[in-house]
Amino acid sequence: IIGNAQEYLFVDNNNEGSMLKKPISMMLENIPTCEERGEGAHEHMDFLFLARPLSEKQAIIHCDEEAHETKWFTREEIEKLDENTEIFSNVKRYILIILPQINNN
């Protein structure tokens, strides 16, 4: 995960957990009603993280209940994503803004 470290809070007991890097952004999004999923209008609190794979051959494992597909994206692949069907426009815009800053670190 790429980002700024947080103060380590598990000094006295490492078995309790570990600290993650700070998200690059936190957003509150208005989600409209979706009759197909039986969901009313609601809000999502999103925490955005950017990550680099440890290896280009690294497999991604996800929970099927949480994601239909998960994959690594190059900048070029992100630029080509359709904002109406494949990615939220605000997420795409933010990633393309933040990537040059991350790549310089």
N, C-alpha and C positions, 0 to 999 in steps of 0.2 A: 504494500500500500504506500502510495506517495503522499507525503504531507508532513505537517509539523507534529513533533512529538508532544505528548502531554506529560505533566508531572507524574512520576511513578508513585502510585498510591498503595502499592502492595508490599512495601518495604519490610514490614514485620511478618508477613505471611504470604509468600509467593504462591501457595496452594489455592488462595482465594480467587486468583485471576491474573490478568495482565492488562496492560494499557494498549489501546489502539492509537494509531495516528489520528489527528483531527480530520474531520471531513473537509473537503474543499468548499462545500457549500451546504446550507440547510435551507429548505424551501417549504412553504405551506401552499399546497395546490388545491384548487377547487375542482372536484371530480363530478361530472354530471351524472344523472341517472343512467343506468345501463340495464335495460329490461332483459337483455340476453342473459345476464348474470344474476338477475333478480336483486340488483343493488340500487338503493336510492342515492340521491346526491349526497356527497360527503366530502371531507377534506382528507388529504394525505400529507403527512409530514415526511419529507424525503431528505435523506442524508446522502450527499454525493461523495463518492470516493473514486480516485483514480488509482490504478495499479499497473504494475508491469509484471509479466510472468517471470519467474525465476529462470525458466528455460522456454525456448520457443516450442518445445515438444511437450510442455506441461499440459496435462489434461485438466479440463474444468469439470468438477462434479457438483451437481445441484440437486435440490429436492424437487421432484416433479410437481408437488403441490404448490411450490413457490415460483417456479419458472418453467416455461415451455422450452426455452432454449437460452443458453448462456454461451458467450464466446468472447474472445479478444478481438478488438478492432484496431486497425491502423487509422491514421488521420485521414487517408484517402477514402477508406471505407466509411468513416463517419461523415465525411463531406457528401457522399453519395446517398446517404440514408434519406428516405422520403419523410418529410415532416408531418405528413397527413396520415401515414400508416405505420411507420417504423420507429419513430422517435419523437418525443415532444420537442417542439422548436426551441423552447427555452433551455432544455438540457443540451441539445446539439450546439446551440450558440455558446453556452457556457464552456463546454468541453473545448470547442475550437479557440476560445479566448485563453483558456488556462493552459492548454497543451504547450505552447511555446515557452511559457514560464517554467513548466515542469521539466521540459527537455533540456533547459539550460542548467539544471541542477544535477 
